């Protein structure tokens, strides 16, 4: 029996080391993967310009670059994503625990953006959106309403099975500015978190308050429990606009590096969102954006801040 206890403790220690290693690898390598893909595109473009006197050499070199680098980058990124999902369970960097984030200003060379969807899962619409995201190889973050997730549990499972991030958007979506009863606040957040775990096996520390209201008690409770409160920097206004063209225009015109885009897959008819989404993705890709989930975005920023801290420490030592 004693031997079993020792093995059990060793197993737990090993699991902790693996999880920590996975988080470290993701934090260190994810930005470079994105940057390397952008550099590959730049290299190809440069060679096309400089090798115009030798079209044959130009074709051969471009073919080699375009076939090898993207393949390696995609393989590495997929391995890191699998490691993230298996070991760190949507872990958020500690510096963002109990904080509110709205726009992540990035100084580094990668150009990234996060698509987020609120108020689902929704019958038909959410699955259509999942199909579009799969087609374009885009990962997103879904802020689900508990009562909707309870009705559409299979769709909730599909979100996670497709490697998207699932997050908390309360149980009943109380979008009010005035104070909410403390017992209800606790129920709205914890009941949804519990259901997410029961259905998907995922713990989430990401929370979005309905309407983006920060003073009714929901956001404060979430932060007190070390959740990260996630707002947005680009509002598609798809809850108001019914034109796919207008929604696309708003997103493409207002998106910035490190931005968080607000879209809706539920809460009402969202056919116009489904229609707009392919054009949004294509338009952002044409602007050289890479799509990341909220945990990935915060991990990129965490690494950037860590590197800045190291530089300051080295400066003080000198």
C-alpha angles and dihedrals in degrees: 000000000000090000090052091053091050092050090047092053091047090050092052091048091050092049090051091051092049092050092048091048091050092051091048093050092050093048093048102040109031097077091047092051090055092045093048091054090052091047090051090056090047092049092051091049092049093050091051089057099043098042099053089116090059108040093170094057089043092056094047095049094045091049091053094048096044093048101043108035099047090045092052093044093049092048093049093046092049091051091050091048091051089049091050094051094046100045116020100035098215091317116186120215110262094240089066096048110116092009136116117235126190109155126009109215109209124199096181126093100260119098110212140162136184124222114207129187125202139200101022167131088114129179112264097342098072093049091048089053091048089053092052093048090050092049092055095036093241126151120208143176121248119203102201131200110229098227091050092048089051090055095044104035095150091056089051089055091050091055092059095037088058089056096252122138119250119206142178123272098163128266103267102017098241100194101186134128096213124087117282125216112269094233091052092048090055092047094047093056105030096042090054093045090051092050092048089055094045093051102036106018089235128127113210129195094182117107132178118191114223111259089008089271112161103180105061095083101258096097093044092052091048093051092046087058092050096256118147111237108219121200125166141252098203120047113195090196087219089149087065106025117070096186117096088204093056092047091051092048093051093050096045094046097046102038119112136177109287091017128153115217120208116215132154129231094173146018093085142344108337103172089122089058091052089050093048099045099079091051091047092052094045092047094050092046089053086057088055097251122157116210118232137172121246093259089051092048092051091046091054091051091045091056091048092052091046091054090049090052091051091052091051091049092050090048092054092050091053 
